[in-house]
Amino acid sequence: MAVSGFEGFEKRLELHFFGDDPVSIDNMGLRLLDFESLEQVLHAVQCTVVSAVGNHFFDAYVLSESSLFVYPTKIIIKTCGTTQLLKSIRPLIHFANKLGLTLCGCRYTRGSFIFPKSQPFPHTNFKEEVTYIEENLPINLCYRKASVMPSKLPSYSWHVFTASDQTQLPRFALKSPDDTFTVEVCMTELDRLLARKFFNKSGDSASKEMTELTGIDNINPGAIICDFAFDPCGYSMNGIDGDRYSTIHVTPEDGYSYASFECIGSIYDDQDDIVETLKKAVQVFKPATVSVSTTSNSHEVWTKVAHAMEPLGLKCRSCAMDEFPAAGTIIFQTFTAARRK
Ligand SMILES: C[S@+](CC[C@H](N)C(=O)[O-])C[C@H]1O[C@@H](n2cnc3c(N)ncnc32)[C@H](O)[C@@H]1O
């Protein structure tokens, strides 16, 4: 293991907003944030936009360190390396307020850093992160919970903080439950031959070549892919398919190789489809260790995950479950490759 290298494990922040003008929200909401404001937010985090794509439902940005998704009432921002993701909270709330939108929900998740000592404030440890989030959230988000979900693998745990608005909770309860689920996959010790394919070939078509050569384009053939190859190595992509996004980020360097896959779906989808998608994503990277975190109001999604990993030679090592107010149930499962352990 290298003494220090690029930190692949991402920090992920999801913020939900509401506003009094349903027409404006249905139309654009947060998508009306101008690019200068987004740049200001990203400057605080210390990353930049490298490419962007949008459709009728949302905008997807590939960042110098991972991805940003902007929906009318929801923002998802995911950054790796030594970025200071939580510094985006205050400016995002400020710019959303200017659009007449109020924060009603917040979810922060991350795995265990490979190089925790390289992380700057406020990411030096989870306690400090939670303190920082709490200090920057408005007091109306009073249903708060922080938890470190364990696994049996050393240095593989899942850090979760959620907060929601008190006035939103009864409304959520009366409404039909949120049908969206999120799957976050973290993979380490990638297959070495595969990892080599993410070292840059010169030219503008490098990212497209990587997408095709590795089979990433087959994970969801219906998605529009926005990909980016870093110099001398590294790869990021966002997939957009209707109102759904998927995203992949790869740190291919030997000694701390890492890839992540994330997607969203609906509990009303055919659950076998998501399982197939997951299988295809993991198969691309052939990792020695995998963690899968699902956030959902349904128990059906995660139960199939373990079965999906088995045929890939991945054995389930642990499964932890926890409930979070308004966010739902989070299941954190870890797997290791039988052949490589
Ligand atoms: C930004 S990408 C993908 C990020 C993703 N979260 C991950 O974990 O892999 C990271 C990879 O690109 C490489 N890289 C090259 N130039 C970079 C840059 N300007 N910013 C960030 N990463 C860069 C890093 O060494 C690393 O292998």
The ligand as a MOL file (V3000), in Angstrom:
LIG
                    3D

  0  0  0     0  0            999 V3000
M  V30 BEGIN CTAB
M  V30 COUNTS 27 29 0 0 0
M  V30 BEGIN ATOM
M  V30 1 C -11.3330 12.4260 -10.6920 0
M  V30 2 S -10.9680 10.8500 -11.0640 0 CHG=1
M  V30 3 C -12.2730 9.9380 -10.4750 0
M  V30 4 C -12.7190 10.3320 -9.0940 0
M  V30 5 C -13.4460 9.2610 -8.3390 0
M  V30 6 N -14.1370 9.7380 -7.2250 0
M  V30 7 C -12.6130 8.1060 -7.9360 0
M  V30 8 O -12.6740 7.7170 -6.8510 0
M  V30 9 O -11.8920 7.5360 -8.6830 0 CHG=-1
M  V30 10 C -9.6830 10.4050 -10.0170 0
M  V30 11 C -8.5510 9.8430 -10.7960 0
M  V30 12 O -8.1110 10.8030 -11.7270 0
M  V30 13 C -6.7310 11.1120 -11.5020 0
M  V30 14 N -6.5760 12.5370 -11.8300 0
M  V30 15 C -5.7470 13.0220 -12.7840 0
M  V30 16 N -5.8690 14.3620 -12.8690 0
M  V30 17 C -6.8000 14.7310 -11.9670 0
M  V30 18 C -7.3360 15.9820 -11.5710 0
M  V30 19 N -6.9640 17.1280 -12.1380 0
M  V30 20 N -8.2520 16.0010 -10.5810 0
M  V30 21 C -8.6370 14.8610 -10.0100 0
M  V30 22 N -8.1580 13.6580 -10.3420 0
M  V30 23 C -7.2560 13.5760 -11.3080 0
M  V30 24 C -6.4510 10.7070 -10.0780 0
M  V30 25 O -5.0840 10.3880 -9.8680 0
M  V30 26 C -7.3380 9.4930 -9.9590 0
M  V30 27 O -6.7490 8.3600 -10.5200 0
M  V30 END ATOM
M  V30 BEGIN BOND
M  V30 1 1 1 2
M  V30 2 1 2 3
M  V30 3 1 2 10
M  V30 4 1 3 4
M  V30 5 1 4 5
M  V30 6 1 5 6
M  V30 7 1 5 7
M  V30 8 2 7 8
M  V30 9 1 7 9
M  V30 10 1 10 11
M  V30 11 1 11 12
M  V30 12 1 11 26
M  V30 13 1 12 13
M  V30 14 1 13 14
M  V30 15 1 13 24
M  V30 16 1 14 15
M  V30 17 1 14 23
M  V30 18 2 15 16
M  V30 19 1 16 17
M  V30 20 1 17 18
M  V30 21 2 17 23
M  V30 22 1 18 19
M  V30 23 2 18 20
M  V30 24 1 20 21
M  V30 25 2 21 22
M  V30 26 1 22 23
M  V30 27 1 24 25
M  V30 28 1 24 26
M  V30 29 1 26 27
M  V30 END BOND
M  V30 END CTAB
M  END
